[in-house]
Amino acid sequence: MMKFSTTTLALAAAVAASEQYTPEHETKSYGEKCPNMEHLEHFDTPDYQAMSAACKKELIWKRVTDSDTVNRYFVATEFTKMFSEDSNMLYDTVSDTIPLNQLRRIYPRGVTTEVEFIPAANSPYTGIFKGAKHAVMRIAEFSLTTPELPKSAPGQSIKFLRDGMSSGNIHTAFAFDGQPSFNFFKNRWSNILREPENVCLRETYAKWLADATNHIGCNSLMELAQFDQYGKEEYEPHWPFMVEMEPYDVYGWSDKYQNDFQDQLTLIHPDTALFKVQAYDSPPEHGGKDHLAGWIVSRSKTVTSLWGDKNLFFQQRRYEDDILYRPQYAQWLQYWNGGKYSVSPLANPAPTQKCPFFFLFEEAGLA
């Protein structure tokens, strides 16, 4: 049974923080009615980007709630086409919908929620970190799991919509290799993941990501700090090195399989404090201390959505961009030296460990 009453104090804290937050200027508005963008298939046009954050969220949410059907998981050779696609598209596509002719094969099934980021009163960070009323969050599972094997690999993406410009996005997860638990809210999720230990995963998915970045599993926060929710540019942007999303684990979930994660998450009520956002200016292993940056609070029902699974896109950002401004980051981040999928052959012999992409070794005659 879900226990929501225990979140009351946490939510009250978030609400109290929101009362201390005063925007620098008013949100743009189209009046009582947003522009008619029903004809749009891809949310990357100049007319779409020019809309207010509120209107973009309204359009996205209408598509999200069109169908509560869930997407299917991909297995084995169904991943083949992904490895022929350019992973740079994840970083270079400025859109709120998935690039043309691509499918989401990783994290294919999830739940979607309208959320708000409420900043802590003393947070030093700029841009979206000062607060964001119009945001959409998606929580998903990396790939198909089974009740017999106590393991899951949850991840989360949040799209912070901004007036008159592209959205800012954040990606967090627990680990490439997952966790030995079915409780999605058991551990903190971070925008910086350690490289996978699973050799199969390193030789396939990790190499594919390395075609786009030397710091796989790391998603930059810099662009979030450069523009606020009104599209106003910050002249002196300030952002944390990393964040950890600390779930309010009060839902009565256990390590054991109870039911599908989307069935559990869709029970979350609107106006529930979901995560505390803990920020670090340097990594914990170098003495960095976390401090509260704010809260993620749900502002709608949490729903399954076929459009959310198949079409909603969250752009990623490379840490190479940050290093140009903060060279010390290069000392703190893992630098991938395991080869790139486009030029590096698979390991021979095949690893004894398996992963969702083990079929690549079988196709190559190595397994």
C-alpha positions as CSV (number, residue, x, y, z in Angstrom):
1,M,0.0,0.0,0.0
2,M,1.4,3.4,-0.9
3,K,2.1,5.8,2.0
4,F,1.7,9.4,0.9
5,S,1.0,11.0,4.3
6,T,4.7,10.8,5.2
7,T,5.6,13.1,2.4
8,T,3.7,16.0,3.9
9,L,6.6,17.6,5.8
10,A,8.9,17.3,2.8
11,L,6.3,18.8,0.5
12,A,5.7,21.6,3.0
13,A,9.4,22.4,2.9
14,A,9.3,22.6,-0.9
15,V,6.3,24.8,-0.9
16,A,7.9,27.1,1.7
17,A,10.9,27.4,-0.6
18,S,8.7,28.3,-3.5
19,E,7.3,31.2,-1.5
20,Q,10.8,32.6,-1.2
21,Y,11.3,32.4,-4.9
22,T,10.6,35.6,-6.9
23,P,11.0,35.6,-10.7
24,E,13.1,38.5,-12.1
25,H,10.4,39.2,-14.7
26,E,7.0,38.0,-15.8
27,T,6.5,34.9,-17.9
28,K,5.6,35.6,-21.5
29,S,2.0,34.9,-22.4
30,Y,-0.1,34.4,-25.4
31,G,-3.1,35.4,-23.5
32,E,-5.8,32.9,-22.7
33,K,-5.1,30.7,-25.7
34,C,-1.9,29.1,-26.9
35,P,-1.1,29.1,-30.6
36,N,-2.6,26.1,-32.5
37,M,0.3,23.7,-33.1
38,E,-1.8,20.5,-33.5
39,H,-0.4,20.0,-37.0
40,L,3.2,19.6,-35.7
41,E,4.8,16.2,-35.8
42,H,8.2,17.3,-34.7
43,F,8.8,19.9,-31.9
44,D,11.8,21.6,-33.4
45,T,10.4,24.3,-35.6
46,P,11.0,28.0,-35.1
47,D,7.3,28.6,-34.4
48,Y,7.3,25.9,-31.7
49,Q,10.5,27.1,-30.0
50,A,9.1,30.7,-30.0
51,M,6.2,29.6,-27.8
52,S,6.1,30.2,-24.0
53,A,7.1,27.4,-21.7
54,A,3.5,27.0,-20.5
55,C,2.2,26.6,-24.1
56,K,4.9,24.0,-24.9
57,K,4.1,22.0,-21.8
58,E,0.4,22.2,-22.7
59,L,1.1,20.8,-26.2
60,I,3.5,18.1,-24.9
61,W,1.0,17.0,-22.2
62,K,-1.8,16.7,-24.7
63,R,0.3,14.3,-26.8
64,V,1.4,12.4,-23.7
65,T,-2.1,11.8,-22.5
66,D,-3.5,10.8,-25.9
67,S,-2.8,7.1,-25.2
68,D,-1.8,5.3,-22.0
69,T,-0.5,2.3,-24.0
70,V,3.0,1.3,-23.1
71,N,5.8,0.8,-25.5
72,R,7.4,-2.6,-26.0
73,Y,10.9,-3.6,-25.0
74,F,13.4,-4.5,-27.7
75,V,15.4,-7.7,-27.4
76,A,18.4,-9.3,-29.1
77,T,18.7,-8.5,-32.9
78,E,16.1,-5.8,-32.6
79,F,18.9,-3.6,-31.3
80,T,20.9,-4.0,-34.6
81,K,19.8,-0.8,-36.2
82,M,20.7,1.3,-33.2
83,F,24.3,0.4,-33.6
84,S,24.2,1.7,-37.2
85,E,22.8,5.0,-36.0
86,D,24.9,8.0,-35.1
87,S,25.1,8.4,-31.3
88,N,26.0,12.1,-31.8
89,M,22.3,12.6,-32.6
90,L,21.6,12.3,-28.8
91,Y,23.7,15.4,-28.2
92,D,23.3,17.4,-31.3
93,T,19.5,17.3,-31.9
94,V,17.8,20.4,-30.6
95,S,14.3,19.2,-30.3
96,D,11.6,18.0,-27.9
97,T,10.8,15.0,-30.2
98,I,13.0,12.1,-31.2
99,P,15.1,12.6,-34.3
100,L,13.5,11.6,-37.6
101,N,13.6,7.9,-38.4
102,Q,15.1,6.9,-35.0
103,L,13.5,4.7,-32.3
104,R,14.1,4.8,-28.6
105,R,15.4,1.3,-28.0
106,I,17.1,2.1,-24.6
107,Y,14.8,3.1,-21.8
108,P,11.8,2.3,-24.1
109,R,9.1,2.0,-21.5
110,G,8.5,4.6,-18.8
111,V,6.1,6.9,-17.1
112,T,5.7,10.7,-17.6
113,T,4.8,13.4,-15.1
114,E,4.5,17.2,-15.2
115,V,6.9,18.5,-12.6
116,E,8.2,21.8,-11.1
117,F,11.7,22.5,-9.8
118,I,11.6,24.5,-6.6
119,P,15.0,26.0,-5.7
120,A,16.4,26.1,-2.2
121,A,16.5,29.6,-0.8
122,N,20.3,29.8,-0.6
123,S,21.1,28.0,-3.8
124,P,24.0,29.8,-5.7
125,Y,23.2,28.4,-9.1
126,T,21.7,30.3,-12.0
127,G,19.3,29.7,-14.9
128,I,17.0,26.8,-14.5
129,F,18.5,26.2,-11.0
130,K,16.7,29.4,-9.9
131,G,13.4,27.6,-10.5
132,A,11.4,26.1,-13.3
133,K,7.6,25.8,-13.2
134,H,7.1,24.1,-16.6
135,A,8.9,20.8,-16.8
136,V,8.2,17.2,-17.8
137,M,9.8,14.2,-16.3
138,R,10.1,10.7,-17.6
139,I,11.3,7.7,-15.5
140,A,12.1,4.5,-17.4
141,E,13.8,1.1,-17.2
142,F,17.0,0.6,-19.3
143,S,15.8,-2.7,-20.8
144,L,13.6,-5.7,-20.2
145,T,13.9,-7.3,-16.7
146,T,12.3,-10.4,-15.3
147,P,10.7,-11.0,-11.8
148,E,13.1,-14.0,-11.4
149,L,16.2,-11.8,-11.4
150,P,16.3,-9.2,-8.7
151,K,17.9,-6.4,-10.8
152,S,16.7,-3.1,-12.4
153,A,18.4,-0.2,-14.0
154,P,16.2,2.9,-13.6
155,G,16.9,6.2,-15.2
156,Q,15.2,9.6,-15.3
157,S,15.1,12.6,-17.7
158,I,13.6,16.0,-17.0
159,K,12.8,18.6,-19.7
160,F,12.8,22.2,-18.4
161,L,10.8,24.2,-20.9
162,R,11.8,27.8,-21.5
163,D,10.1,30.8,-23.1
164,G,11.1,31.5,-26.7
165,M,13.9,29.0,-26.9
166,S,14.9,25.3,-26.7
167,S,14.4,23.3,-23.5
168,G,17.1,22.4,-21.0
169,N,17.4,18.8,-20.1
170,I,18.9,16.7,-17.4
171,H,19.6,13.0,-17.3
172,T,20.3,11.0,-14.2
173,A,20.5,7.3,-13.4
174,F,21.8,5.0,-10.7
175,A,24.4,3.0,-12.7
176,F,25.1,1.5,-16.1
177,D,25.1,-1.9,-14.4
178,G,21.9,-1.4,-12.6
179,Q,21.0,-2.3,-9.0
180,P,20.2,-5.6,-7.2
181,S,16.7,-4.3,-6.4
182,F,13.3,-3.6,-7.9
183,N,12.8,-0.5,-5.8
184,F,13.3,2.4,-8.2
185,F,13.5,4.8,-5.3
186,K,16.1,3.0,-3.3
187,N,19.2,4.9,-4.4
188,R,20.2,8.3,-5.5
189,W,20.5,9.0,-9.2
190,S,23.3,11.1,-10.7
191,N,24.2,12.9,-13.9
192,I,27.7,11.3,-13.7
193,L,27.9,7.5,-13.9
194,R,30.9,5.4,-13.5
195,E,31.8,3.4,-16.6
196,P,30.1,0.0,-16.7
197,E,31.9,-3.0,-15.3
198,N,30.0,-5.5,-17.4
199,V,32.4,-6.4,-20.2
200,C,29.6,-7.1,-22.7
201,L,28.2,-3.6,-22.0
202,R,31.6,-2.0,-22.4
203,E,32.3,-3.6,-25.7
204,T,28.9,-2.6,-27.2
205,Y,26.8,0.2,-25.8
206,A,29.7,2.0,-24.1
207,K,31.7,2.0,-27.3
208,W,28.7,3.3,-29.2
209,L,28.3,6.2,-26.8
210,A,32.1,6.8,-27.1
211,D,31.5,7.7,-30.8
212,A,30.0,10.9,-29.5
213,T,31.8,11.7,-26.2
214,N,35.0,10.7,-24.3
215,H,33.1,10.9,-21.0
216,I,30.3,8.3,-21.4
217,G,27.7,8.3,-18.7
218,C,28.4,12.0,-18.0
219,N,25.8,14.6,-18.8
220,S,26.7,18.3,-18.5
221,L,24.6,20.7,-16.4
222,M,26.2,23.9,-17.8
223,E,23.6,24.7,-20.4
224,L,20.8,24.5,-17.7
225,A,22.6,27.4,-15.9
226,Q,23.0,29.6,-19.0
227,F,19.4,30.5,-19.5
228,D,16.5,30.7,-17.0
229,Q,12.9,29.5,-17.5
230,Y,12.0,32.8,-19.2
231,G,14.7,32.4,-21.8
232,K,16.8,35.1,-20.2
233,E,20.6,34.6,-20.7
234,E,22.7,34.6,-17.5
235,Y,25.8,36.8,-17.9
236,E,27.7,34.9,-15.2
237,P,26.2,31.4,-15.2
238,H,27.0,29.1,-12.3
239,W,26.3,25.4,-12.2
240,P,27.3,22.4,-10.0
241,F,29.7,19.8,-11.2
242,M,27.2,17.1,-10.5
243,V,23.8,16.5,-8.9
244,E,22.2,13.6,-7.2
245,M,18.5,13.0,-7.2
246,E,17.6,11.7,-3.7
247,P,14.2,10.0,-3.9
248,Y,11.7,10.3,-1.1
249,D,11.6,6.6,-0.5
250,V,8.4,6.4,1.5
251,Y,6.2,4.4,-0.8
252,G,6.4,1.0,0.8
253,W,8.3,-0.6,-2.1
254,S,10.8,-3.4,-1.5
255,D,13.8,-4.9,-3.1
256,K,11.6,-7.8,-4.2
257,Y,9.4,-7.8,-7.3
258,Q,5.9,-6.6,-6.5
259,N,4.6,-5.5,-9.8
260,D,5.8,-3.6,-12.9
261,F,7.5,-0.4,-12.1
262,Q,5.0,1.7,-14.2
263,D,2.1,0.3,-12.2
264,Q,3.8,1.4,-9.0
265,L,4.8,4.9,-10.2
266,T,1.4,5.7,-11.6
267,L,0.0,5.6,-8.1
268,I,2.0,8.7,-7.1
269,H,-0.3,11.6,-6.4
270,P,0.0,15.1,-7.9
271,D,1.8,17.7,-5.7
272,T,4.1,15.1,-4.2
273,A,7.7,15.9,-3.4
274,L,9.6,13.3,-5.5
275,F,13.3,14.1,-5.2
276,K,15.6,16.3,-3.3
277,V,18.3,17.7,-5.7
278,Q,21.7,17.5,-4.0
279,A,24.5,19.4,-5.7
280,Y,28.2,19.0,-5.6
281,D,30.8,21.5,-6.8
282,S,33.5,18.8,-6.8
283,P,33.1,15.0,-6.7
284,P,32.7,13.3,-3.3
285,E,35.9,11.3,-3.8
286,H,37.8,14.6,-3.9
287,G,36.2,15.9,-0.8
288,G,33.1,17.5,-2.4
289,K,30.1,18.0,0.0
290,D,26.5,17.9,-1.2
291,H,24.1,20.7,-0.4
292,L,20.5,21.1,-1.2
293,A,19.8,22.8,-4.5
294,G,16.0,22.3,-4.5
295,W,13.1,19.8,-5.0
296,I,11.4,18.1,-7.8
297,V,7.7,18.1,-7.2
298,S,5.0,16.4,-9.3
299,R,2.3,18.7,-10.7
300,S,0.1,16.1,-12.4
301,K,-0.8,12.5,-12.4
302,T,2.0,10.1,-13.3
303,V,1.0,8.3,-16.5
304,T,2.0,5.7,-19.0
305,S,2.2,7.1,-22.5
306,L,2.9,5.6,-25.9
307,W,3.8,9.1,-27.3
308,G,6.0,9.8,-24.3
309,D,7.8,6.5,-24.8
310,K,8.2,6.8,-28.6
311,N,8.4,10.5,-29.3
312,L,9.4,12.6,-26.3
313,F,13.1,13.5,-26.6
314,F,15.6,14.8,-24.0
315,Q,18.8,16.2,-25.5
316,Q,22.0,15.3,-23.8
317,R,25.0,17.6,-23.3
318,R,28.7,16.6,-23.5
319,Y,31.1,17.4,-20.7
320,E,33.8,18.4,-23.2
321,D,31.9,21.7,-23.4
322,D,32.4,22.3,-19.6
323,I,36.1,21.5,-19.7
324,L,36.7,24.5,-21.9
325,Y,35.5,26.7,-19.1
326,R,36.5,24.6,-16.1
327,P,39.6,22.6,-17.0
328,Q,39.7,21.0,-13.5
329,Y,36.7,18.8,-14.6
330,A,39.1,16.8,-16.9
331,Q,40.9,15.5,-13.7
332,W,37.6,14.5,-12.1
333,L,35.9,12.6,-15.0
334,Q,36.7,9.2,-16.3
335,Y,38.1,9.4,-19.8
336,W,37.0,6.5,-22.0
337,N,39.8,4.6,-23.6
338,G,38.0,1.4,-24.5
339,G,37.6,2.2,-28.2
340,K,34.8,3.5,-30.3
341,Y,32.2,1.2,-31.8
342,S,32.6,2.7,-35.3
343,V,36.3,1.7,-35.5
344,S,37.0,-0.8,-32.8
345,P,36.3,-4.5,-33.2
346,L,34.4,-6.6,-30.6
347,A,36.5,-8.4,-28.0
348,N,37.6,-11.9,-29.0
349,P,36.7,-14.2,-27.3
350,A,33.3,-13.0,-26.3
351,P,32.9,-12.1,-22.6
352,T,31.4,-14.6,-20.2
353,Q,29.1,-11.9,-18.9
354,K,26.1,-11.1,-21.0
355,C,24.1,-8.0,-21.6
356,P,21.1,-7.0,-23.9
357,F,23.6,-6.6,-26.8
358,F,25.3,-10.0,-26.5
359,F,23.8,-11.0,-29.9
360,L,26.4,-8.8,-31.6
361,F,29.1,-11.3,-30.4
362,E,26.9,-14.2,-31.7
363,E,26.4,-12.5,-35.1
364,A,30.2,-12.0,-35.3
365,G,30.8,-15.7,-34.6
366,L,32.7,-14.9,-31.4
367,A,30.3,-16.6,-28.9
